[in-house]
Amino acid sequence: MARSFNQVVLMGNLTRDPELRQTPNGQNVCSFSLALNRSYKGADGNWQEATDYIDVVAWGPLGERVAQYLSKGRPCLVNGRLQSRSWEQDGQKRSKVEVVAQDVTFLGGPSGDGGFSGGSSDDSGSKPKPPAKKKDDVVIEDIGDEPINLDDIPF
């Protein structure tokens, strides 16, 4: 039997603050929605802008960290899988496709530079680490107009 492949990578901005709740058995689940901007060429030949809104759920410690560190408007990168579910509401059948996050990377840290990973849904409850401090820029001195001997290059 052939195997399937179900993986999604999304980068966008949160459309609302994440909502953290618990299932009846006490497991944490966080729901949020991402806005994904894209461009396409319209029928008139001009470039158009469109936005897609994608619902995402993050379970367990990952969901807790998303709820703690992300808020409306913040950018993030989500790695996960698609999941469809269906239910009945007011006598009508309903269905929904959403992304189940397996890893969330928080982009644009508090000061707007860098970010840090929220980790995967399978890791322990440890808190994410803030981004590493940037190293000093490397300055290369001008070697002038002196020709370079190709025999001196080691590769």
C-alpha positions as CSV (number, residue, x, y, z in Angstrom):
1,M,0.0,0.0,0.0
2,A,1.3,3.5,-0.9
3,R,2.2,5.8,1.9
4,S,0.9,9.4,2.0
5,F,2.7,12.6,2.8
6,N,1.0,15.3,4.9
7,Q,3.2,18.3,5.8
8,V,2.5,22.0,5.8
9,V,4.8,25.0,6.2
10,L,3.2,28.4,6.7
11,M,4.5,31.8,7.5
12,G,2.1,34.6,8.4
13,N,0.8,36.9,11.1
14,L,-1.7,36.0,13.8
15,T,-5.2,37.4,13.1
16,R,-6.2,37.3,16.8
17,D,-4.7,36.5,20.2
18,P,-4.3,32.7,20.7
19,E,-7.0,31.0,22.7
20,L,-5.8,28.4,25.2
21,R,-8.3,25.9,26.6
22,Q,-8.4,22.4,28.1
23,T,-10.0,19.3,26.9
24,P,-12.3,17.4,29.3
25,N,-9.3,15.1,30.1
26,G,-7.1,18.1,31.0
27,Q,-4.9,18.3,27.8
28,N,-4.1,21.9,26.7
29,V,-4.9,23.0,23.2
30,C,-4.3,26.4,21.7
31,S,-6.2,27.8,18.7
32,F,-5.1,30.6,16.5
33,S,-5.4,31.8,13.0
34,L,-2.8,33.0,10.5
35,A,-3.1,35.5,7.7
36,L,-1.0,34.6,4.7
37,N,-0.5,37.3,2.0
38,R,0.1,36.3,-1.6
39,S,0.3,38.0,-5.0
40,Y,-1.1,36.8,-8.3
41,K,-1.6,38.1,-11.8
42,G,-5.2,39.0,-12.4
43,A,-7.2,38.5,-15.6
44,D,-6.4,42.1,-16.6
45,G,-2.6,41.4,-16.4
46,N,-2.1,43.5,-13.2
47,W,-0.7,42.1,-10.0
48,Q,-3.3,41.6,-7.3
49,E,-2.9,41.0,-3.5
50,A,-4.9,38.4,-1.7
51,T,-4.9,37.1,1.9
52,D,-5.7,33.5,3.0
53,Y,-6.8,32.8,6.6
54,I,-5.7,29.5,8.0
55,D,-6.8,28.0,11.4
56,V,-4.1,26.3,13.4
57,V,-4.2,24.2,16.6
58,A,-1.2,23.5,18.9
59,W,-1.4,20.8,21.6
60,G,0.2,20.4,25.0
61,P,3.4,22.4,25.9
62,L,3.6,23.8,22.4
63,G,0.2,25.3,22.7
64,E,1.0,26.7,26.1
65,R,4.1,28.5,24.7
66,V,2.1,29.8,21.7
67,A,-0.5,31.3,24.1
68,Q,2.2,32.7,26.3
69,Y,4.5,34.3,23.7
70,L,2.4,35.2,20.7
71,S,-0.4,37.8,20.2
72,K,-2.4,39.3,17.4
73,G,-0.3,40.7,14.6
74,R,2.9,38.8,15.5
75,P,4.6,36.8,12.7
76,C,5.4,33.1,13.1
77,L,6.4,30.1,11.1
78,V,4.3,26.9,11.5
79,N,5.3,23.4,10.6
80,G,2.6,20.9,10.8
81,R,0.0,18.7,9.1
82,L,-3.4,19.1,7.7
83,Q,-6.3,17.5,9.6
84,S,-10.0,17.5,8.7
85,R,-12.8,17.0,11.2
86,S,-16.5,17.0,11.0
87,W,-19.3,17.5,13.5
88,E,-23.0,18.2,13.6
89,Q,-24.3,21.6,14.7
90,D,-27.9,22.6,14.9
91,G,-28.9,19.6,12.8
92,Q,-26.4,20.5,10.0
93,K,-23.3,18.6,9.2
94,R,-20.2,20.8,9.4
95,S,-16.5,20.1,8.4
96,K,-13.3,22.0,8.7
97,V,-9.7,21.6,7.6
98,E,-7.1,23.0,9.9
99,V,-3.3,22.7,10.5
100,V,-2.1,20.8,13.6
101,A,1.2,22.5,14.5
102,Q,4.1,20.3,15.2
103,D,6.6,23.2,15.6
104,V,6.1,27.0,15.8
105,T,8.9,29.4,15.3
106,F,8.2,32.9,16.8
107,L,9.5,35.5,14.4
108,G,10.3,39.2,15.0
109,G,11.2,39.0,18.7
110,P,9.9,41.7,21.2
111,S,12.3,44.3,19.8
112,G,11.5,43.3,16.3
113,D,14.8,41.5,15.6
114,G,15.0,37.7,15.3
115,G,12.8,35.2,17.1
116,F,12.9,31.9,18.8
117,S,11.4,28.5,18.3
118,G,8.4,27.3,20.2
119,G,9.6,23.8,19.9
120,S,7.7,20.7,18.8
121,S,4.6,19.3,20.3
122,D,6.5,16.2,21.5
123,D,9.1,18.0,23.6
124,S,9.2,18.6,27.3
125,G,7.6,21.6,29.1
126,S,10.8,23.6,29.1
127,K,10.6,27.3,28.2
128,P,11.9,28.5,24.8
129,K,15.3,30.2,24.7
130,P,15.5,33.8,23.6
131,P,17.5,34.5,20.4
132,A,21.3,34.5,20.7
133,K,23.0,37.8,20.8
134,K,24.4,38.9,17.5
135,K,28.2,38.6,17.0
136,D,30.2,41.7,16.1
137,D,30.4,42.4,12.4
138,V,33.6,41.1,10.7
139,V,35.7,43.7,9.0
140,I,37.8,42.7,6.1
141,E,40.8,44.9,5.4
142,D,41.3,46.2,1.9
143,I,44.2,44.2,0.3
144,G,44.7,46.8,-2.4
145,D,45.3,46.1,-6.1
146,E,47.8,43.3,-5.4
147,P,47.1,40.3,-7.7
148,I,46.2,37.0,-6.1
149,N,48.2,33.9,-7.0
150,L,45.8,31.1,-7.6
151,D,48.5,28.6,-6.5
152,D,48.2,30.1,-3.0
153,I,44.5,29.1,-2.6
154,P,44.3,25.7,-0.8
155,F,41.4,24.3,-2.7
